[in-house]
């Protein structure tokens, strides 16, 4: 098993190397102050990697710390590169991916797992909003006028699917839980379809 000190040293080295490369690539932007964000982010991410190699409970904390470091570091890179106006959709995608990744630590109880899986699924769907903004900004053809209604339909489908999955578990209140999840989800899907087809005004 790799010694924790080696993991810590390697993680810190890789993180600081990323900071150095960022400074070398964008050394003419006149924003050295962005290192005040990049360097702490590198330390946070390295700490998260170390914690991630520990036990299950500590690993979850390490995952959260690592995600925080990566998100903060991305902000620092966008600032030092003067690309915040271009890369701001990443600030939608990365936090959503971080939430979706918590699915690896899903709880054991069927109801709690269904709720957690719903949140993770919605977060994974939300992560596609960033690339959608990139594509929308590129004026790619084929975009429906009310493209946001597709997200309503997809979000409702995610919740509805988890509600239906909940009914297969042998627990006394599975139908109540499925109804609480599935009812609003079905309404959301139907509204999304109506908005997409133009049957309902904005």
ChimeraX attribute file (.defattr): number of C-alpha atoms within 10 A of each C-alpha:
attribute: neighborCount
match mode: 1-to-1
recipient: residues
	/A:1	3
	/A:2	7
	/A:3	7
	/A:4	13
	/A:5	10
	/A:6	11
	/A:7	17
	/A:8	16
	/A:9	13
	/A:10	15
	/A:11	20
	/A:12	20
	/A:13	15
	/A:14	13
	/A:15	23
	/A:16	19
	/A:17	13
	/A:18	17
	/A:19	19
	/A:20	15
	/A:21	11
	/A:22	18
	/A:23	20
	/A:24	10
	/A:25	11
	/A:26	15
	/A:27	14
	/A:28	11
	/A:29	12
	/A:30	11
	/A:31	14
	/A:32	14
	/A:33	11
	/A:34	18
	/A:35	20
	/A:36	10
	/A:37	18
	/A:38	29
	/A:39	20
	/A:40	17
	/A:41	27
	/A:42	26
	/A:43	18
	/A:44	22
	/A:45	27
	/A:46	27
	/A:47	20
	/A:48	26
	/A:49	22
	/A:50	24
	/A:51	24
	/A:52	20
	/A:53	16
	/A:54	14
	/A:55	11
	/A:56	12
	/A:57	11
	/A:58	15
	/A:59	18
	/A:60	19
	/A:61	16
	/A:62	24
	/A:63	22
	/A:64	21
	/A:65	21
	/A:66	25
	/A:67	23
	/A:68	19
	/A:69	25
	/A:70	23
	/A:71	19
	/A:72	20
	/A:73	26
	/A:74	21
	/A:75	22
	/A:76	24
	/A:77	23
	/A:78	18
	/A:79	21
	/A:80	25
	/A:81	19
	/A:82	15
	/A:83	12
	/A:84	17
	/A:85	9
	/A:86	11
	/A:87	17
	/A:88	16
	/A:89	18
	/A:90	22
	/A:91	16
	/A:92	18
	/A:93	20
	/A:94	22
	/A:95	19
	/A:96	23
	/A:97	19
	/A:98	21
	/A:99	20
	/A:100	22
	/A:101	18
	/A:102	16
	/A:103	16
	/A:104	10
	/A:105	13
	/A:106	16
	/A:107	14
	/A:108	9
	/A:109	9
	/A:110	18
	/A:111	20
	/A:112	12
	/A:113	17
	/A:114	24
	/A:115	20
	/A:116	20
	/A:117	21
	/A:118	22
	/A:119	19
	/A:120	23
	/A:121	23
	/A:122	21
	/A:123	22
	/A:124	20
	/A:125	18
	/A:126	22
	/A:127	23
	/A:128	18
	/A:129	18
	/A:130	19
	/A:131	15
	/A:132	15
	/A:133	15
	/A:134	16
	/A:135	13
	/A:136	13
	/A:137	10
	/A:138	9
	/A:139	10
	/A:140	9
	/A:141	8
	/A:142	6
	/A:143	10
	/A:144	11
	/A:145	10
	/A:146	14
	/A:147	14
	/A:148	14
	/A:149	20
	/A:150	16
	/A:151	19
	/A:152	20
	/A:153	22
	/A:154	18
	/A:155	22
	/A:156	24
	/A:157	18
	/A:158	20
	/A:159	27
	/A:160	24
	/A:161	17
	/A:162	21
	/A:163	26
	/A:164	17
	/A:165	14
	/A:166	24
	/A:167	18
	/A:168	11
	/A:169	12
	/A:170	9
	/A:171	11
	/A:172	8
	/A:173	13
	/A:174	19
	/A:175	17
	/A:176	13
	/A:177	17
	/A:178	21
	/A:179	17
	/A:180	13
	/A:181	22
	/A:182	22
	/A:183	14
	/A:184	14
	/A:185	23
	/A:186	16
	/A:187	14
	/A:188	22
	/A:189	23
	/A:190	15
	/A:191	18
	/A:192	24
	/A:193	17
	/A:194	15
	/A:195	20
	/A:196	19
	/A:197	13
	/A:198	12
	/A:199	10
	/A:200	11
	/A:201	6
	/A:202	6
